[in-house]
Amino acid sequence: MSDATFLDWPFLDESHRAFARSLEDWAGTILPGVCPEDEAHGPAMDQTARRLVTALGQAGFLKAAIPAAYGGRAKDFDVRALCLGREILARHAGLADFAFAMQGLGSAAITLFGNAEQQARYLPKVGTGEMIAAFAISEADAGSDVGAMTTKAVLDGDHYVIDGAKTWISNAGLADFYTVFARIGDGEGAKGLAAFVVDARTPGLSVSERIDVMAPHPLGSLRFDNMRVPAANLLGKPGDGFKVAMSVLDVFRTTVGAAALGFARRAMDEAVSRSVKRKAFGSRLADFQLIQAKIADMAVAVDTSALLIYRSAWVKDTKGGRVTREASMAKLWATEQAQMVIDQAVQIWGGLGVISGMAVEQLYREIRALRIYEGTSEIQKLVIASKVYEGLTL
């Protein structure tokens, strides 16, 4: 582990420190065999992602993603453990962070809004890695604007018939089930949405395309053609869809910041290492004040990001309720600062930093999407401002 002094902060307790030490040891010894670097991309990526979920489940780390009633660490979520998991895994391998995070995000709606039968059917196997989860909300014209979705669900007897499409879906084609959001009734905008748990083998569900992105991971689009889903698969009540989605994001936006923090820590480690080994004009790079200034900026960015992330996670874990303001601040700051840290790390590495396959080059590709998914940086600023103005008479 690079700088581990944050583990002594009062936001974390001894169980979190033990979790972090155990995962760090696993990531340093077992992870390279589970996720070889040459298999984290290309044709072997799906198999590697599936293997990662299985290995994380067998090692017990996916307990952070499910409630205590089904073998998890806490009543609903241990957000601090989720953040530690994403930070540590992101520092070691982006695909490992992806596999870990999606188990929680894909099943979170079941944890928060599912009934006992739904929870018993899915959550234990999510925690053991026997089932892979996915979250299907985005559409081609409905990303940040969730209320613009057009996928429609119509009640027909004891089933809902769902037609439409989703895109940018992580684990598309790999998941065993999807949390799918659709419009029911005639409500406009965010009104009239509903969430369903949909088994991957449901007739009418297909993976219409795979999407290749700059930091590869299993990603694709889904189509629903006259897909019949039992009404019993509804999560919560009809019309609860927007509340379900926002409640899930209220938990997982903080963890996106944690993944960014992991990428930033790795980039800073790489930059420091390069600066003390590389010589120019007869001196180490580390001896130049301009390089020292860059390292100082990195250190401040890393620590302030960690403070916001673990503040948000601590509030959620100990106080409960919504942490929209805290989570948006954590995601916004950590992702934007990680972009800066990684960019400066590439600069310190110079020409080697832009060679495909170098650690800082991979991090440069990994970080970019985090400023977009689960709410863009621009959306986070609007959310934060709305919370500042909340309750004021303007």
Buried (B, 14 or more C-beta within 10 A) or exposed (E): BEEEEBBEEEBBEEEBBEBBBBBBEBBEEBBEEBBEEEBBBEEEBBEBBBBBBBBBBEBBBBBBBBBEBBBBBBEBBBBBBBBBBBBBBBBBBBBBBBBBBBBBBBBBBBBBBBEEEBBEBBBBBBBBBEBBBBBBBBBEEBBBEBBEBEBBBEBEEEBBBBBBBBBBBBBBBBBBBBBBBBBBBEBEEBEBBBBBBBBBEBEBBBBBBEBEEEBBBBBBBBBBBEBBBBBEBBBBEBBBBBBBBEBBBBBBBBBBBBBBBBBBBBBBBBBBBBBEEBEEEEEBBBBBEEBEEBBEBBBEBBBEBBBBBBBBBBBBBEEEEBBBBBBBBBBBBBBBBBBBBBBBBBEBBEEEBEEEEBBBBBBBBBBBBBBBBBBBBEBBEEBBEEBEEEEEEE
